[in-house]
Amino acid sequence: MMRNSESGEGHSESAPTVPAGMEPAVGHRSLAAMLGGLSLLGPLSIDAYLPAFADIQRDFQASTADLQLTLTGYLLAFACMSLVHGPLFDAFGRRRVILSALLAFGLAALGCALSPSVGWLTAFRVVQGMSAGVGTVVGRAIIRDCFEGAAATRLLALVSMIFSLSPALAPVFGGWVVTLFTWRAIFLALFAYAVAMLVLCVRSLPETLPRHARRPFGIGIMVHQYVAVFGNRRFRLVALAIALGFAGLFVYVASDGQSCWGRSRRIRSKA
């Protein structure tokens, strides 16, 4: 990896770099928009379908516990696979993993839209959870590959800003879709979004990790690395602070979903 950080250049900020022998396929703003779009996969999959809970329950004649399992299964898969995505990126490169994940996410979204029962819906939601987390991880990985210092901080902040829009906009989008169409249209929209991102990444996403910088992948290697990381007290404190922040976000998402569900049921009962 080459870094343009010689003191003789006289620049106060670090310039973006790419692996040797490769030219960047997109500019800074286009790359930020692409990485931000990838980071939206996870939150869109949660927030957009919450307003449709009552419709899904009525359509499948499912219990409240069965319906909640569609969200729990997604989140558990998302959390567990977040531990694996990083090693996968380091072993097989950024581009190959993100393209595979987008394909899996799109097919899972289509499966959710066509599900004949709540059991099938839960299964496809688990597949969505397994693949959606790559969008969050790949942004940080590519930024780390190509930028450093203030340039990396600015780009990461821009991607985070795009990511933060989802909890505010996705429930509104899901509410409009389920009002105008059916709950299945929400997952069809997610399928279309995944296909659009897949086409964009095939055309424009560069591979920023050269082969000589990749690391072998293995369960034993991964476990050894995580033991070393979690043995660091500073890391544990930082991870706890981030986890508490996300816990507050998901408490809001869960309570908002229950509120939307309750309002939807009351409106339909009056109708």
C-alpha positions as CSV (number, residue, x, y, z in Angstrom):
1,M,0.0,0.0,0.0
2,M,1.4,3.4,-1.0
3,R,0.8,6.5,1.2
4,N,1.6,10.0,0.0
5,S,2.8,11.2,3.3
6,E,6.4,12.5,2.6
7,S,7.1,15.6,4.6
8,G,8.7,17.2,1.6
9,E,5.4,17.5,-0.2
10,G,4.4,20.3,2.1
11,H,0.7,19.3,2.3
12,S,-1.1,19.7,5.6
13,E,-3.6,16.9,4.7
14,S,-3.0,13.3,3.6
15,A,-3.8,12.6,0.0
16,P,-5.9,9.6,-1.1
17,T,-3.9,6.6,-2.2
18,V,-4.7,3.4,-4.0
19,P,-2.9,0.1,-4.4
20,A,0.0,0.0,-6.7
21,G,-0.9,-0.5,-10.3
22,M,-4.6,0.5,-9.8
23,E,-6.3,3.8,-10.6
24,P,-9.3,4.9,-8.6
25,A,-12.6,4.3,-10.5
26,V,-14.6,7.1,-8.8
27,G,-14.0,10.5,-7.2
28,H,-14.1,11.3,-3.5
29,R,-17.8,12.3,-3.4
30,S,-18.9,9.4,-5.6
31,L,-17.0,7.0,-3.4
32,A,-18.6,8.5,-0.3
33,A,-22.1,8.2,-1.8
34,M,-21.4,4.6,-2.8
35,L,-20.1,3.6,0.6
36,G,-23.0,5.4,2.3
37,G,-25.4,3.6,0.1
38,L,-23.8,0.3,1.1
39,S,-24.0,1.2,4.7
40,L,-27.8,1.7,4.4
41,L,-28.4,-2.0,3.7
42,G,-28.5,-2.9,7.4
43,P,-30.8,-0.1,8.8
44,L,-33.1,-0.1,5.8
45,S,-33.7,-3.8,6.3
46,I,-34.9,-3.1,9.9
47,D,-36.6,0.3,9.8
48,A,-38.5,0.0,6.5
49,Y,-40.6,-3.0,7.3
50,L,-41.5,-2.1,10.9
51,P,-44.7,-0.2,9.9
52,A,-45.9,-3.4,8.1
53,F,-45.9,-5.7,11.1
54,A,-49.7,-5.6,11.5
55,D,-50.2,-6.4,7.8
56,I,-47.7,-9.3,7.9
57,Q,-49.3,-10.7,11.0
58,R,-52.8,-10.5,9.5
59,D,-51.6,-12.0,6.1
60,F,-49.9,-15.0,7.7
61,Q,-52.3,-15.3,10.7
62,A,-49.1,-15.4,12.8
63,S,-48.6,-14.9,16.5
64,T,-46.9,-11.8,17.9
65,A,-43.9,-14.0,18.9
66,D,-43.6,-15.5,15.4
67,L,-43.5,-12.0,13.9
68,Q,-41.0,-10.7,16.4
69,L,-38.8,-13.7,15.5
70,T,-38.3,-12.2,12.0
71,L,-36.6,-9.2,13.6
72,T,-34.7,-11.2,16.2
73,G,-33.4,-13.7,13.7
74,Y,-32.2,-10.8,11.5
75,L,-30.4,-9.1,14.3
76,L,-28.7,-12.2,15.6
77,A,-27.4,-13.1,12.2
78,F,-26.3,-9.5,11.7
79,A,-24.4,-9.5,15.0
80,C,-22.7,-12.9,14.5
81,M,-21.6,-12.3,10.9
82,S,-20.2,-8.9,11.9
83,L,-17.4,-10.9,13.5
84,V,-16.7,-12.7,10.3
85,H,-17.0,-10.0,7.7
86,G,-13.7,-8.3,8.6
87,P,-11.6,-11.5,8.2
88,L,-13.4,-12.3,5.0
89,F,-12.5,-8.8,3.6
90,D,-8.9,-9.2,4.6
91,A,-8.6,-12.7,3.0
92,F,-10.6,-12.4,-0.2
93,G,-10.5,-8.6,-0.9
94,R,-13.1,-5.9,-0.6
95,R,-14.8,-6.1,-4.0
96,R,-15.4,-9.9,-4.2
97,V,-17.0,-10.1,-0.8
98,I,-19.3,-7.0,-1.2
99,L,-20.5,-8.2,-4.6
100,S,-21.3,-11.7,-3.2
101,A,-23.1,-10.1,-0.2
102,L,-25.2,-7.8,-2.4
103,L,-26.3,-10.8,-4.5
104,A,-27.2,-12.7,-1.4
105,F,-29.1,-9.7,0.1
106,G,-31.0,-9.1,-3.1
107,L,-32.1,-12.8,-3.4
108,A,-33.1,-12.8,0.3
109,A,-35.2,-9.7,-0.1
110,L,-36.9,-11.3,-3.1
111,G,-37.4,-14.4,-1.0
112,C,-39.0,-12.3,1.7
113,A,-41.4,-10.7,-0.8
114,L,-42.5,-14.1,-2.1
115,S,-42.6,-15.9,1.3
116,P,-45.6,-18.2,1.7
117,S,-45.4,-18.4,5.5
118,V,-43.9,-16.6,8.4
119,G,-41.4,-19.4,8.8
120,W,-40.0,-18.8,5.3
121,L,-40.0,-15.1,6.0
122,T,-37.9,-15.6,9.1
123,A,-35.4,-17.8,7.2
124,F,-34.9,-15.2,4.5
125,R,-34.6,-12.5,7.1
126,V,-31.7,-14.5,8.6
127,V,-30.0,-14.5,5.2
128,Q,-30.6,-10.8,5.0
129,G,-28.9,-10.3,8.4
130,M,-25.9,-12.4,7.4
131,S,-25.3,-10.3,4.3
132,A,-26.4,-6.8,5.3
133,G,-23.6,-6.1,7.7
134,V,-20.9,-6.0,5.0
135,G,-22.1,-2.6,3.9
136,T,-21.0,-1.1,7.2
137,V,-17.7,-2.9,7.4
138,V,-16.6,-2.3,3.8
139,G,-16.9,1.4,4.1
140,R,-14.4,1.6,7.0
141,A,-12.1,-0.9,5.3
142,I,-11.9,0.9,2.0
143,I,-11.4,4.3,3.7
144,R,-8.6,2.7,5.7
145,D,-7.1,1.3,2.6
146,C,-7.1,4.6,0.6
147,F,-7.0,7.5,3.1
148,E,-5.3,8.6,6.3
149,G,-5.5,11.4,8.7
150,A,-7.9,14.3,8.1
151,A,-9.0,13.0,4.7
152,A,-10.0,9.7,6.2
153,T,-11.9,11.4,9.1
154,R,-13.9,13.6,6.7
155,L,-14.9,10.7,4.4
156,L,-15.8,8.5,7.4
157,A,-17.9,11.4,8.8
158,L,-19.7,11.8,5.5
159,V,-20.5,8.1,5.3
160,S,-21.7,8.1,8.9
161,M,-24.0,11.1,8.1
162,I,-25.6,9.1,5.2
163,F,-26.0,6.1,7.5
164,S,-27.7,8.2,10.2
165,L,-30.5,9.2,7.8
166,S,-32.0,5.8,7.7
167,P,-33.7,5.6,11.2
168,A,-35.5,8.9,10.3
169,L,-36.5,8.2,6.7
170,A,-36.9,4.4,6.4
171,P,-40.0,4.1,8.6
172,V,-41.7,6.9,6.6
173,F,-40.8,5.2,3.4
174,G,-42.1,1.8,4.7
175,G,-45.3,3.4,5.9
176,W,-46.0,5.0,2.5
177,V,-45.2,1.7,0.7
178,V,-47.4,-0.4,2.9
179,T,-50.2,2.1,2.6
180,L,-50.1,2.4,-1.2
181,F,-49.3,-1.2,-1.9
182,T,-48.7,-4.2,0.4
183,W,-46.0,-5.2,2.8
184,R,-44.4,-7.4,0.1
185,A,-43.6,-4.2,-1.9
186,I,-41.2,-3.1,0.8
187,F,-39.0,-6.2,0.2
188,L,-39.4,-5.7,-3.5
189,A,-38.0,-2.2,-3.0
190,L,-35.1,-3.6,-1.0
191,F,-34.5,-6.1,-3.8
192,A,-34.4,-3.3,-6.4
193,Y,-32.1,-1.3,-4.1
194,A,-29.7,-4.2,-3.8
195,V,-29.7,-4.8,-7.6
196,A,-29.0,-1.1,-8.2
197,M,-26.1,-1.1,-5.7
198,L,-24.8,-4.4,-7.2
199,V,-24.7,-2.9,-10.7
200,L,-23.1,0.3,-9.4
201,C,-20.4,-1.6,-7.5
202,V,-19.7,-3.9,-10.5
203,R,-19.1,-0.9,-12.6
204,S,-17.3,1.5,-10.2
205,L,-16.2,-0.1,-6.9
206,P,-12.4,-0.5,-7.0
207,E,-10.5,-3.3,-5.3
208,T,-8.4,-1.5,-2.7
209,L,-6.7,-4.5,-1.1
210,P,-3.9,-5.9,-3.2
211,R,-3.2,-9.7,-3.1
212,H,0.1,-9.3,-1.4
213,A,-1.6,-7.5,1.6
214,R,-4.2,-10.2,2.1
215,R,-4.3,-12.5,5.1
216,P,-5.2,-16.2,5.3
217,F,-8.7,-17.0,6.6
218,G,-9.4,-19.7,9.2
219,I,-11.5,-20.2,12.2
220,G,-8.5,-20.8,14.4
221,I,-6.7,-17.7,13.2
222,M,-9.9,-15.6,13.7
223,V,-10.4,-16.9,17.2
224,H,-6.8,-16.2,18.1
225,Q,-7.1,-12.6,16.8
226,Y,-10.3,-11.9,18.6
227,V,-8.9,-13.3,21.9
228,A,-6.0,-10.9,21.5
229,V,-8.3,-7.9,20.6
230,F,-10.7,-8.5,23.5
231,G,-7.8,-8.8,25.9
232,N,-7.0,-5.2,25.3
233,R,-8.7,-3.1,28.0
234,R,-8.8,0.1,26.0
235,F,-10.5,-1.7,23.2
236,R,-13.1,-3.1,25.6
237,L,-13.9,0.4,26.9
238,V,-14.3,1.9,23.4
239,A,-16.4,-1.1,22.2
240,L,-18.6,-0.7,25.3
241,A,-19.2,3.0,24.6
242,I,-20.1,2.2,20.9
243,A,-22.3,-0.6,22.0
244,L,-24.2,1.6,24.5
245,G,-24.8,4.1,21.7
246,F,-26.2,1.5,19.4
247,A,-28.3,0.0,22.2
248,G,-30.0,3.4,22.6
249,L,-30.7,3.5,18.8
250,F,-32.2,0.0,18.8
251,V,-34.3,0.8,21.8
252,Y,-35.7,3.7,19.8
253,V,-36.2,1.5,16.7
254,A,-38.0,-1.2,18.7
255,S,-40.3,1.2,20.5
256,D,-41.0,3.0,17.3
257,G,-41.8,-0.3,15.6
258,Q,-44.2,-1.2,18.4
259,S,-45.8,2.2,18.2
260,C,-46.3,2.0,14.4
261,W,-47.7,-1.5,14.8
262,G,-50.2,-0.4,17.4
263,R,-51.3,2.6,15.4
264,S,-51.7,0.5,12.3
265,R,-53.8,-2.1,14.2
266,R,-56.1,0.6,15.7
267,I,-56.6,2.3,12.4
268,R,-57.5,-0.9,10.7
269,S,-59.8,-2.0,13.5
270,K,-61.8,1.3,13.1
271,A,-61.9,0.8,9.4
